[in-house]
Amino acid sequence: MDKLKKQLTKIPGARILDIATGKGSFIEMIMQLSDTYSEIIGIDSSSKAIEMANNSISDSKVTFAKMDINKMTFEQNSFDIVCLSNSMHHMGDINDCIDKMIKMVKPDGIILFNEMISDNKDEKQNTHTYMHHFWAEIDRLKDVVHKETMERQEILDVFNNHPNVLIDQTWDLEFGEEQELTKETYDWLKNTLDRSLDRIKDHPDYKLFEKRAQQLKKRLDTVGFRAATQIILVAK
């Protein structure tokens, strides 16, 4: 976490934009690591996500807005740090997304990417990856952009092949030793599988997905669950 804190605090009074913020989880991490920012704005195209973010974070320097990355209304080159956390796999065209982030960041600012990867360190983390692939496949059946978890090198290749960005630093995001999840958390994870199934109950392949959900529930009971490895990239 020290490396991420150094990036977040190297620009005093930074103005930060978090794209596809979801319920604001990455902003919560920023707030835990730094108090030197002047403003954080989180945007998301989902009204539900923005409602959840507003309910979970209350800070006079943090605001949320329902806004699509393709229709941003901010002045160009007006942010010191532009972030995209665990949302590369939700982007139809990641290169176009990077271009739009470049337009938002100041010439001397940084672009910060955080993305879960499938290069996991243990089988508990693989459970997270398998569940994510299950959710992603159901989303795609509902015409929602949701790609499977990428490998580390796939993500690096995106940036190495992009003509307008240069990777400055990259590292795995370490959370330290995590405590064993509670029964309530495991029950919640199983419920997410059931809720996903409810979305496709009329699909001809429903029974196949139901079988996969049962296998994932069994894996949760026998193998366990731990958050997948995440990679941080700082680009300029």
BELQUIQUI-V916531 format. One record per residue. N is the residue number from 1. NEAR is the number of other ideal C-beta (glycine too) atoms within 8 Angstrom. D_CENTER is the distance of its C-alpha to the mean C-alpha in Angstrom with 2 decimals. Layout:
n=N near=NEAR d_center=D_CENTER
n=N near=NEAR d_center=D_CENTER
This chain:
n=1 near=8 d_center=16.57
n=2 near=5 d_center=19.65
n=3 near=9 d_center=18.44
n=4 near=11 d_center=15.41
n=5 near=10 d_center=17.90
n=6 near=8 d_center=20.32
n=7 near=12 d_center=18.11
n=8 near=13 d_center=17.32
n=9 near=10 d_center=21.03
n=10 near=5 d_center=22.76
n=11 near=9 d_center=23.11
n=12 near=5 d_center=25.02
n=13 near=7 d_center=24.28
n=14 near=11 d_center=21.15
n=15 near=12 d_center=19.85
n=16 near=14 d_center=16.05
n=17 near=14 d_center=13.99
n=18 near=16 d_center=10.32
n=19 near=12 d_center=9.57
n=20 near=13 d_center=7.85
n=21 near=16 d_center=7.71
n=22 near=13 d_center=7.96
n=23 near=8 d_center=10.24
n=24 near=15 d_center=9.73
n=25 near=9 d_center=8.37
n=26 near=13 d_center=7.65
n=27 near=14 d_center=10.97
n=28 near=10 d_center=12.60
n=29 near=9 d_center=12.00
n=30 near=14 d_center=13.50
n=31 near=12 d_center=16.31
n=32 near=5 d_center=17.10
n=33 near=10 d_center=17.54
n=34 near=9 d_center=19.30
n=35 near=4 d_center=21.69
n=36 near=8 d_center=22.93
n=37 near=13 d_center=20.84
n=38 near=6 d_center=22.88
n=39 near=9 d_center=20.27
n=40 near=14 d_center=16.59
n=41 near=13 d_center=15.73
n=42 near=15 d_center=12.62
n=43 near=15 d_center=12.84
n=44 near=13 d_center=11.77
n=45 near=8 d_center=14.10
n=46 near=8 d_center=14.25
n=47 near=6 d_center=17.06
n=48 near=6 d_center=16.13
n=49 near=11 d_center=12.70
n=50 near=14 d_center=14.69
n=51 near=8 d_center=17.35
n=52 near=11 d_center=15.26
n=53 near=16 d_center=13.90
n=54 near=8 d_center=17.55
n=55 near=5 d_center=18.79
n=56 near=8 d_center=16.70
n=57 near=11 d_center=17.14
n=58 near=2 d_center=20.61
n=59 near=7 d_center=21.29
n=60 near=3 d_center=23.61
n=61 near=7 d_center=21.58
n=62 near=13 d_center=18.32
n=63 near=7 d_center=18.32
n=64 near=14 d_center=16.20
n=65 near=8 d_center=17.24
n=66 near=9 d_center=16.86
n=67 near=10 d_center=16.61
n=68 near=6 d_center=15.65
n=69 near=12 d_center=14.65
n=70 near=5 d_center=17.93
n=71 near=6 d_center=19.96
n=72 near=10 d_center=19.02
n=73 near=4 d_center=22.17
n=74 near=9 d_center=21.72
n=75 near=4 d_center=24.29
n=76 near=6 d_center=23.42
n=77 near=9 d_center=23.03
n=78 near=8 d_center=22.65
n=79 near=13 d_center=19.64
n=80 near=10 d_center=19.84
n=81 near=16 d_center=16.13
n=82 near=14 d_center=13.54
n=83 near=14 d_center=9.83
n=84 near=15 d_center=6.84
n=85 near=12 d_center=3.65
n=86 near=11 d_center=1.69
n=87 near=11 d_center=4.26
n=88 near=13 d_center=7.25
n=89 near=12 d_center=8.35
n=90 near=8 d_center=8.84
n=91 near=12 d_center=11.04
n=92 near=4 d_center=14.69
n=93 near=6 d_center=15.76
n=94 near=8 d_center=13.42
n=95 near=8 d_center=16.58
n=96 near=9 d_center=17.35
n=97 near=13 d_center=13.98
n=98 near=14 d_center=14.78
n=99 near=9 d_center=18.26
n=100 near=11 d_center=17.33
n=101 near=12 d_center=15.35
n=102 near=10 d_center=18.51
n=103 near=8 d_center=20.64
n=104 near=13 d_center=19.02
n=105 near=14 d_center=19.25
n=106 near=8 d_center=22.68
n=107 near=5 d_center=24.64
n=108 near=3 d_center=24.40
n=109 near=11 d_center=20.78
n=110 near=13 d_center=17.68
n=111 near=16 d_center=14.46
n=112 near=13 d_center=11.62
n=113 near=15 d_center=8.81
n=114 near=13 d_center=6.55
n=115 near=15 d_center=5.78
n=116 near=12 d_center=7.22
n=117 near=14 d_center=10.75
n=118 near=10 d_center=13.74
n=119 near=6 d_center=16.11
n=120 near=12 d_center=16.35
n=121 near=4 d_center=19.07
n=122 near=7 d_center=20.44
n=123 near=8 d_center=20.97
n=124 near=10 d_center=19.19
n=125 near=13 d_center=15.89
n=126 near=10 d_center=17.06
n=127 near=15 d_center=17.33
n=128 near=14 d_center=13.58
n=129 near=13 d_center=13.36
n=130 near=10 d_center=16.32
n=131 near=13 d_center=15.08
n=132 near=12 d_center=11.88
n=133 near=10 d_center=14.41
n=134 near=14 d_center=16.62
n=135 near=11 d_center=14.30
n=136 near=12 d_center=13.40
n=137 near=9 d_center=17.14
n=138 near=13 d_center=18.12
n=139 near=10 d_center=15.85
n=140 near=10 d_center=17.56
n=141 near=8 d_center=20.86
n=142 near=8 d_center=20.18
n=143 near=4 d_center=19.48
n=144 near=6 d_center=15.77
n=145 near=8 d_center=13.78
n=146 near=9 d_center=11.69
n=147 near=7 d_center=12.27
n=148 near=8 d_center=12.65
n=149 near=10 d_center=10.92
n=150 near=12 d_center=12.40
n=151 near=8 d_center=14.72
n=152 near=9 d_center=14.67
n=153 near=6 d_center=17.55
n=154 near=8 d_center=16.18
n=155 near=15 d_center=13.41
n=156 near=11 d_center=16.21
n=157 near=8 d_center=18.49
n=158 near=12 d_center=16.44
n=159 near=13 d_center=16.99
n=160 near=7 d_center=20.43
n=161 near=5 d_center=21.58
n=162 near=9 d_center=20.44
n=163 near=2 d_center=23.60
n=164 near=6 d_center=22.34
n=165 near=10 d_center=19.96
n=166 near=5 d_center=20.88
n=167 near=11 d_center=18.79
n=168 near=7 d_center=20.16
n=169 near=9 d_center=18.52
n=170 near=8 d_center=16.18
n=171 near=7 d_center=15.83
n=172 near=7 d_center=14.20
n=173 near=11 d_center=12.57
n=174 near=5 d_center=15.24
n=175 near=6 d_center=15.28
n=176 near=4 d_center=18.95
n=177 near=3 d_center=20.84
n=178 near=7 d_center=19.27
n=179 near=4 d_center=21.76
n=180 near=5 d_center=22.51
n=181 near=7 d_center=20.72
n=182 near=6 d_center=23.12
n=183 near=5 d_center=24.74
n=184 near=6 d_center=23.19
n=185 near=8 d_center=19.64
n=186 near=12 d_center=20.83
n=187 near=8 d_center=22.51
n=188 near=8 d_center=19.40
n=189 near=11 d_center=17.56
n=190 near=10 d_center=20.70
n=191 near=8 d_center=20.80
n=192 near=10 d_center=17.41
n=193 near=13 d_center=19.16
n=194 near=9 d_center=22.17
n=195 near=8 d_center=20.40
n=196 near=12 d_center=18.89
n=197 near=13 d_center=22.46
n=198 near=7 d_center=23.91
n=199 near=8 d_center=22.22
n=200 near=13 d_center=24.21
n=201 near=7 d_center=27.38
n=202 near=4 d_center=29.55
n=203 near=8 d_center=28.10
n=204 near=3 d_center=30.74
n=205 near=7 d_center=28.54
n=206 near=11 d_center=27.64
n=207 near=6 d_center=29.72
n=208 near=7 d_center=27.95
n=209 near=14 d_center=24.52
n=210 near=9 d_center=26.24
n=211 near=8 d_center=27.59
n=212 near=9 d_center=24.23
n=213 near=13 d_center=22.86
n=214 near=8 d_center=25.91
n=215 near=8 d_center=25.40
n=216 near=13 d_center=21.85
n=217 near=10 d_center=23.38
n=218 near=8 d_center=26.09
n=219 near=10 d_center=23.71
n=220 near=13 d_center=22.04
n=221 near=6 d_center=25.65
n=222 near=6 d_center=26.89
n=223 near=9 d_center=24.16
n=224 near=10 d_center=21.68
n=225 near=11 d_center=17.94
n=226 near=10 d_center=15.81
n=227 near=8 d_center=12.10
n=228 near=13 d_center=11.50
n=229 near=11 d_center=11.93
n=230 near=12 d_center=9.32
n=231 near=14 d_center=10.67
n=232 near=14 d_center=11.00
n=233 near=14 d_center=12.87
n=234 near=13 d_center=15.07
n=235 near=12 d_center=16.80
n=236 near=7 d_center=19.79
